[in-house]
C-alpha cells in the first residue's frame, strides 16, 4: 500500500458551510482509534455500529440522516459504511449495535446499501498496512422530515440530497488501522 499518497481533505469542508451541533458517543472519540468491535468481520471485527447521541441542533430541524464515510479508502470516491435515512426529529440517540438492523430500530427510518452492498452499518476495514483511516460519523439535521429516497438509493445520492437539505451537521472522526 502506498502510504505516501496525499491525505484527502475532510469532505464536509468542501461542501457549503452549515451550522453545527453536538455529537457524542460512549463508544468512539474524535481523533482516537476505534475498538475492533466497530470493524468489519473481514478484519476480525464485530461489525457493531457505535452508540451515538446528539443535541443542540437548530430548532427548525425536522429530521435527521446518520452517515459513516471513510474518505481515506483507496478509491477515487471514498467508502460509505452507513447511511440511515429519515430519522424522526424526536430520535436523538442510537444504541450501540443499532446499525445491524436496516432501520436501526427507528420507525420510519431505513438504511440504504453501504459500499459493501448491505443495508445497515458495515464496519471499518482499511487495507492491512495502510495508514489509519478516518471514519466520519455524521448526524445531519435536515429542513425536511423525509428525503424522497428509497432503500435502493446509492449512498452517494443520499449525500447529494443532504447538500440541499442540511441545516447543521455534527461529526465524530475516529480512526482505524489494520497493521
One Martini backbone bead per residue (centre of mass of N, CA, C, O) as a GRO file, in nm:
protein
  179
    1UNK     BB    1   0.098   0.035   0.021
    2UNK     BB    2   0.061   0.384  -0.031
    3UNK     BB    3   0.164   0.608   0.222
    4UNK     BB    4   0.232   0.875   0.030
    5UNK     BB    5  -0.033   0.957  -0.011
    6UNK     BB    6  -0.255   1.181   0.008
    7UNK     BB    7  -0.461   1.343   0.222
    8UNK     BB    8  -0.768   1.383   0.226
    9UNK     BB    9  -1.007   1.578   0.266
   10UNK     BB   10  -1.262   1.691   0.428
   11UNK     BB   11  -1.564   1.673   0.277
   12UNK     BB   12  -1.720   1.895   0.451
   13UNK     BB   13  -1.521   2.134   0.362
   14UNK     BB   14  -1.641   2.128   0.048
   15UNK     BB   15  -1.902   2.226   0.148
   16UNK     BB   16  -2.138   2.396   0.242
   17UNK     BB   17  -2.199   2.585   0.497
   18UNK     BB   18  -2.290   2.487   0.830
   19UNK     BB   19  -2.401   2.413   1.105
   20UNK     BB   20  -2.373   2.310   1.450
   21UNK     BB   21  -2.337   2.032   1.680
   22UNK     BB   22  -2.378   1.766   1.910
   23UNK     BB   23  -2.160   1.474   1.925
   24UNK     BB   24  -2.181   1.160   2.093
   25UNK     BB   25  -1.990   0.883   2.262
   26UNK     BB   26  -1.927   0.571   2.436
   27UNK     BB   27  -1.730   0.435   2.188
   28UNK     BB   28  -1.624   0.705   2.055
   29UNK     BB   29  -1.354   0.931   1.937
   30UNK     BB   30  -1.212   1.204   1.841
   31UNK     BB   31  -0.911   1.093   1.688
   32UNK     BB   32  -0.957   0.797   1.780
   33UNK     BB   33  -0.931   0.478   1.815
   34UNK     BB   34  -1.103   0.204   1.738
   35UNK     BB   35  -1.257  -0.062   1.812
   36UNK     BB   36  -1.297  -0.379   1.676
   37UNK     BB   37  -1.610  -0.388   1.706
   38UNK     BB   38  -1.628  -0.158   1.452
   39UNK     BB   39  -1.540  -0.373   1.265
   40UNK     BB   40  -1.498  -0.590   1.026
   41UNK     BB   41  -1.489  -0.931   0.995
   42UNK     BB   42  -1.250  -0.930   0.775
   43UNK     BB   43  -1.070  -0.788   1.040
   44UNK     BB   44  -1.202  -0.906   1.327
   45UNK     BB   45  -1.479  -0.795   1.371
   46UNK     BB   46  -1.835  -0.709   1.471
   47UNK     BB   47  -2.009  -0.490   1.319
   48UNK     BB   48  -2.053  -0.244   1.521
   49UNK     BB   49  -2.226   0.014   1.603
   50UNK     BB   50  -2.214   0.304   1.753
   51UNK     BB   51  -2.286   0.507   1.988
   52UNK     BB   52  -2.531   0.784   1.956
   53UNK     BB   53  -2.547   1.142   2.039
   54UNK     BB   54  -2.770   1.436   2.017
   55UNK     BB   55  -2.738   1.807   2.031
   56UNK     BB   56  -2.815   2.144   1.949
   57UNK     BB   57  -3.001   2.173   1.728
   58UNK     BB   58  -3.201   2.321   1.534
   59UNK     BB   59  -3.530   2.413   1.577
   60UNK     BB   60  -3.602   2.355   1.254
   61UNK     BB   61  -3.578   2.067   1.276
   62UNK     BB   62  -3.726   1.758   1.106
   63UNK     BB   63  -3.458   1.576   1.067
   64UNK     BB   64  -3.244   1.281   0.997
   65UNK     BB   65  -2.902   1.181   0.915
   66UNK     BB   66  -2.691   0.891   0.917
   67UNK     BB   67  -2.329   0.867   0.883
   68UNK     BB   68  -2.055   0.672   0.721
   69UNK     BB   69  -1.718   0.780   0.622
   70UNK     BB   70  -1.431   0.700   0.404
   71UNK     BB   71  -1.184   0.914   0.267
   72UNK     BB   72  -0.921   0.691   0.271
   73UNK     BB   73  -0.994   0.520   0.060
   74UNK     BB   74  -0.870   0.337  -0.230
   75UNK     BB   75  -1.042   0.571  -0.385
   76UNK     BB   76  -1.217   0.828  -0.561
   77UNK     BB   77  -1.492   0.794  -0.339
   78UNK     BB   78  -1.453   0.631  -0.115
   79UNK     BB   79  -1.650   0.497   0.179
   80UNK     BB   80  -1.961   0.362   0.257
   81UNK     BB   81  -2.093   0.242   0.578
   82UNK     BB   82  -2.342   0.456   0.623
   83UNK     BB   83  -2.715   0.518   0.571
   84UNK     BB   84  -2.954   0.684   0.768
   85UNK     BB   85  -3.285   0.747   0.689
   86UNK     BB   86  -3.545   0.918   0.828
   87UNK     BB   87  -3.502   1.048   1.107
   88UNK     BB   88  -3.664   1.149   1.358
   89UNK     BB   89  -3.658   1.430   1.560
   90UNK     BB   90  -3.702   1.260   1.838
   91UNK     BB   91  -3.434   1.130   1.758
   92UNK     BB   92  -3.108   1.129   1.970
   93UNK     BB   93  -3.045   0.806   1.957
   94UNK     BB   94  -2.805   0.533   1.928
   95UNK     BB   95  -2.736   0.227   1.980
   96UNK     BB   96  -2.536  -0.011   2.016
   97UNK     BB   97  -2.594  -0.194   1.714
   98UNK     BB   98  -2.828  -0.063   1.540
   99UNK     BB   99  -2.699  -0.115   1.241
  100UNK     BB  100  -2.800  -0.421   1.205
  101UNK     BB  101  -3.051  -0.273   1.131
  102UNK     BB  102  -3.199  -0.116   0.869
  103UNK     BB  103  -3.366   0.081   1.095
  104UNK     BB  104  -3.229   0.092   1.387
  105UNK     BB  105  -3.513   0.089   1.546
  106UNK     BB  106  -3.659   0.310   1.352
  107UNK     BB  107  -3.936   0.451   1.275
  108UNK     BB  108  -3.913   0.518   0.916
  109UNK     BB  109  -3.640   0.416   0.883
  110UNK     BB  110  -3.342   0.372   0.661
  111UNK     BB  111  -3.108   0.179   0.489
  112UNK     BB  112  -2.876   0.194   0.273
  113UNK     BB  113  -2.653   0.073   0.078
  114UNK     BB  114  -2.353   0.003   0.115
  115UNK     BB  115  -2.032  -0.065  -0.020
  116UNK     BB  116  -2.091  -0.379   0.043
  117UNK     BB  117  -2.427  -0.417  -0.012
  118UNK     BB  118  -2.556  -0.337   0.265
  119UNK     BB  119  -2.798  -0.299   0.506
  120UNK     BB  120  -2.628  -0.091   0.703
  121UNK     BB  121  -2.368  -0.149   0.895
  122UNK     BB  122  -2.013  -0.119   0.801
  123UNK     BB  123  -1.718  -0.181   0.893
  124UNK     BB  124  -1.405  -0.140   0.932
  125UNK     BB  125  -1.151  -0.197   0.635
  126UNK     BB  126  -0.862  -0.145   0.598
  127UNK     BB  127  -0.581  -0.193   0.462
  128UNK     BB  128  -0.321  -0.358   0.525
  129UNK     BB  129  -0.074  -0.114   0.624
  130UNK     BB  130  -0.226   0.123   0.635
  131UNK     BB  131  -0.316   0.397   0.732
  132UNK     BB  132  -0.510   0.564   0.913
  133UNK     BB  133  -0.851   0.588   0.917
  134UNK     BB  134  -1.129   0.787   0.863
  135UNK     BB  135  -1.445   0.810   1.047
  136UNK     BB  136  -1.744   0.973   0.948
  137UNK     BB  137  -1.961   1.054   1.191
  138UNK     BB  138  -2.289   1.169   1.097
  139UNK     BB  139  -2.524   1.432   1.173
  140UNK     BB  140  -2.810   1.546   0.994
  141UNK     BB  141  -2.984   1.838   0.988
  142UNK     BB  142  -3.311   1.896   0.869
  143UNK     BB  143  -3.570   2.071   0.664
  144UNK     BB  144  -3.687   1.772   0.669
  145UNK     BB  145  -3.850   1.466   0.740
  146UNK     BB  146  -3.798   1.374   0.428
  147UNK     BB  147  -3.649   1.187   0.191
  148UNK     BB  148  -3.682   1.109  -0.159
  149UNK     BB  149  -3.615   0.788  -0.087
  150UNK     BB  150  -3.460   0.465  -0.104
  151UNK     BB  151  -3.301   0.167  -0.032
  152UNK     BB  152  -3.174   0.188  -0.345
  153UNK     BB  153  -3.011   0.421  -0.281
  154UNK     BB  154  -2.729   0.563  -0.315
  155UNK     BB  155  -2.514   0.714  -0.097
  156UNK     BB  156  -2.428   0.949  -0.284
  157UNK     BB  157  -2.724   1.050  -0.320
  158UNK     BB  158  -2.767   1.121  -0.032
  159UNK     BB  159  -2.543   1.333  -0.019
  160UNK     BB  160  -2.663   1.517  -0.231
  161UNK     BB  161  -2.930   1.577  -0.075
  162UNK     BB  162  -2.797   1.698   0.180
  163UNK     BB  163  -2.691   1.964   0.056
  164UNK     BB  164  -3.012   2.079   0.038
  165UNK     BB  165  -3.103   1.999   0.372
  166UNK     BB  166  -2.877   2.112   0.555
  167UNK     BB  167  -2.840   2.292   0.857
  168UNK     BB  168  -2.668   2.075   1.022
  169UNK     BB  169  -2.354   1.935   1.169
  170UNK     BB  170  -2.228   1.629   1.318
  171UNK     BB  171  -1.886   1.514   1.409
  172UNK     BB  172  -1.705   1.208   1.414
  173UNK     BB  173  -1.329   1.106   1.394
  174UNK     BB  174  -1.233   0.824   1.391
  175UNK     BB  175  -1.005   0.547   1.387
  176UNK     BB  176  -0.842   0.294   1.164
  177UNK     BB  177  -0.616   0.000   1.184
  178UNK     BB  178  -0.431  -0.239   0.990
  179UNK     BB  179  -0.120  -0.414   1.050
   0.00000   0.00000   0.00000
